[in-house]
Amino acid sequence: MHTHRQRPFDLIVFGATGFTGRLVVEYLHNSYGVSGPVKWAIAGRSARKLAALRDELGIAAELPLRVVDATDADALDELVTQTRVVITTVGPYQLHGQTLVNACALGGTDYVDLCGEPGWMAKMIPLLQGPAQNSGARIVFSCGFDSIPFDLGVLYLQHHALQKFGKPLTRVHGRVKVMKGGFSGGTAASLLATLEQVRTDPQLAHALMDPFALTPGFRGPPQPDDERAAWDSLAESWTAPFVMAPINTKNVHRTHALLGHPWGTGFLYSERTLTGKGSEGEHRARKLARQHRLQNAMLGFAPTRALIRRFALPKPGEGPSLEQREHGHYELQFVGRTDDDKVLSATVTGDRDPGYGSTCKLISETALCLAQQVDLDQTPGGVWTPGAAMGMTLIERLQTRAGLTFALDRPDPMN
């Protein structure tokens, strides 16, 4: 079973020299130093690039470096036995991720990633669950902006609904109020890799559309989202489709399933972008909905994907400037209703751009929450979501350390 408490490192950052990996390394160094209470190392395939990264960031030479390739199973098996948790930023995970996550599941090593690739996750869950249960490894996907603020936002709201009303919210709307920040090269590469996979695997297309693709053995009721502009009576605003809803929605339903469906097997979750009230809000919602449908249609054509890959999107390893990251932020609203029409609302905010400045903090603190705070008996080995594995413990840590806020904003608005 779990032996990782005796291991030399609390965490190893795999893919440290990539754009996001570098930000994780910088965050860990600035927050915890090298000789402090957190024992950590960085890993990648080039010793020269790892050493250059350490020097460029002004990190002391005692920060350990580990040279290993994502395809070298024996080297990865050895790497994961040295640490309690692995952070990996090496995506697309469907192309580069399986060897490492297999090593963690077999080796009893906790694992966190930034995966927003639900087709790959749906394939990995049944493959990894048995080995991870046997070894004690906690495998936790989607530990960045997708899907922590949404996964934990719903969990936070339901926690307070149960305290306040003695019953859960049977319907929750996750709404994006503000999102300021750049699009990542890694996210773009994952999207394009997924589209290429869909061409050859029709089952993957079905998984991408299915809100319960990550809850094997459970099917809930039809969920409320569609591609059109819509008025939201709970949020009292016009809304449009949100590009990340297909991954976040699946993780919310997986968290709920892993917790044993405390919100009811008929629970409904909708995730969209707020566009405002009145005719102006309606106009903006309809415009965004048209753009969303057009983008989806265009992405189905191979020539369009080739053009996007060549010209429109940042390459893997590229991302926004320091100024863009520092001045980015986001604000999300979660509004829910009980079966007897009691309403509760909460807001989640992040203090940096979602894709990088906030994400590097989210994944780092999630890894450390697993390494330092989460009781092994309460969260045994298996394939988890952040919300199901760490719950309110992680919410408290992210508020203290990662620039997130969770707050009820309308405690009793319609009662």
C-alpha positions, 0 to 999 in steps of 0.5 A: 500500500501507500509508502510515499510518506517516506519518500525524499520529495514531496513533489516533482514537477514534470515538464518543468521547462515548458511555458506552464511548467516554468510558471509552476517552478517559479511559483514554488520557488517564490512561495516555498524556496528550495531549502524550506519545508517543501522538498521538491525537484524538477524533471524534463528530458533535457539536462541543459534546459533544466539547468538553464531554467534553474539559473534563469529563475535565480534558483539555488543549485541545490534544487534537484534536477531529474532527466527523463523522457515522457516515453521512457517507462523504466525511467518514469517508474524510477522517477515516481518512486522518489516523490509523494506527488507528481505535477505534470504539465506535459500535454496534450495528455492523450499524446504524451501522458499515459506512460507517466500516469500508469507509472504513478498508478502502479507506483503508489504516487499521487498525480495531478495534471491540467487535463482538459481532454475528456475523451482521454480521461474517460479511457483512463478512468477504468484502466487506472482505477484498479491499479491506483486502488491497489497501490494507494495512488490518488490520480487527480485530473483537471487541476487548473482553471479547468476545472477547479474553480467550477468543480469547487464552486459547485461544491462550496455552494452545495456545502452552504445549501446543506448547512442553510436549508438542510437539503441540497440544490437540485439545480446549479447554474455556473456562470462566467461573469468576467474572464480576462486572460490569454489563450494557452498554446497547450490548450490549443494543442489539446483541442487540436489533438482531440479534433484529430482523434474524433476523426478516427474514433466516432465513440470519442465524439459521443464522449465529448457530447455526453455530460456523464462521460466520466461517470461510468455506470451512472447516467443522470437526467438530460442536462439543460445546456444548448448552443443558443442564447438564453435568458437565465431566470436564476442569474437574471441575465442573458447567457451564451455558451461557454467554451470550457463547459464540456469539460467542466460539466463532466468533472462536476458530475464526476465529483458528485458521483464520487461523493455518492450523489448527495445532491440527488441523482436528478441533479442538473448543472448548467455552465454558460457565460453571462452577457447582461440584462435587457436588449444589449445583453440579449444582442451580445448573447446572440452574437456570442452564440452565433460565433460559438456555433460557427467556430464549432462548425469550422473546427470540423474541417481539416483545412480549417484545423491546419490554418488554425494550427499554423496561424491563429493559435499560440504554439505549445510552450507559448503564452501571454506576457507577464503583464497579461498574466498579472492583470488577468482575473476572473469572476464566476457566479454559481446560483442554485435552487432547491426542490422547494424553490429556495435560492442560494448564490456564491461568487468565486474569483481568481486574481490572475489570468485563468490559463496561466497566472492562476493555473500555476498556483492552482495545480501547485497548491492542489499537489501540496494539499495531497502531499501534506493535508489530505488524510490517506484513509479519507481519500484512498487510492483511485481516480479522483476529481479535486472536489471529491478528493480534497473538498473544503480542505482544498477550498481553504488552502486555495483561499489562503495561498492561491489568490482565490475567493469563495463567498456567498453573495446572496444568502437569502435573495428570494425567501 
